[in-house]
Structure formats: C-alpha cells, structure tokens
C-alpha cells in the first residue's frame, strides 16, 4: 500500500490528516510494527474517529492518529522494556516521537494517556476525546463491542483498505502474548493477564487479595 493510497482513504468523511507529522507517524509505525499490527492500528484510527463523529466530540485528528497508531508499538521487541506494561512502553515511544517533532506538551500528555489506558476499561470513556476514542477504536476492532454501530459498507471499506488476517481473532491474541510473555508480572490487574492464561498453562495470576495480607502492616 502506498502512502498516497493510505492518506487519501475517506470513510464517511474520516481521513488521515495529510500532514508532515502524520506521514512521519505512518512511516515510523510501518517500519516498527508487523503488518498485522499496522493494519489493526490503522483500522483502530478509523473506528475511533467514526466513534467520535457518533458521539459529537471534537478532537485533534493528528493526535488521535498518533495515539491509535502507536498504541501497540510496545508489543514490538524494539520498544519493549523488561519491567513496564506494554501500554506504557508504547506511550513512552509516542511521547519521545512527538516531542522530537515539537508537539505541544498538553497534546503529548493526552496521547500518552490514551495509549497507556487503552486496555483499562471503564475509565477512558470519561476522559479527553483522544483518550476515550483510542479505547473505543481498540474495543471495536479487537472485541467488536460496538460492531452494530457501524454499517456494513463502513466496516467493509475499512477492512478492505487495512485487511484483517483470515484468523485475526487468534492472531491478535498471539501477538499480544508474544509481546508480553517475557514480563508476566506487568499484567497484574489488567486484561492482558487473560492473554497469558489463554496461552500459558503454567501462568499464575497475581491476586490483589493475597498482596494485602502479605504487606508489612501488622493489621
């Protein structure tokens, strides 16, 4: 897929901003992510922006593009730490990238939060549109939570441009596992513990109620 094809895709009026920053984001993520994750992230952008239309929200398209495109970068070995949640690794990568392009600090903070919180259901929806819509786009493409809020033509146009693999449901779970299996402790208290439990029969979840009685407090 060429940059021209990518930048001119129009779905119900939603397009990727044709700006120097967004072209740089596209190039960075294309060079960093697998095809699976690049296409997934691209679909997330469109579903996120369309969700914003549906909700009557106002947001900066460049920053939404940054948040959605970087949201899984932390799964890649080149940006994966040994001890941070992959969401934080991705958020840190986006922050460094945006700061290098002189993006306003408040916008960088929103993108960081949008990525860091995208697997924390029940919170982002009440926050800034960049944060809320990043999660909305992810939940649509991975979980299909709002599937019926998009008509067939809309869904088909997005998937035609950024295809789902024939076994995407299993492939994305495998991609999550491959990106976090080396640091299982970082999944404590978040949905990615489900991924490790699905893939690794020897995985034992951390237990919040076990941590409390083991603390140094006497009572």
Buried (B, 14 or more C-beta within 10 A) or exposed (E): BEEEEBBEBEBBEBBBBEEEBBBBBBEBBBEBBBEBBBBBBBBBBBBBBBBBEEEEBEBBBBBBBBBBBBBBBBBBEEBBBEEBBBBBBBBBBBBEBBEEEEBEEEBBBBBBBBBBBBBBBEEBEEBBBBBBBBBBBBBBBBEEEBEEEBEEEBBEBBBEBBBBEEEBEEBBBBBBBBBBBEBBEBBBBBEBBEBBEBBEEEBEBEEEEEEEEEEEEEE
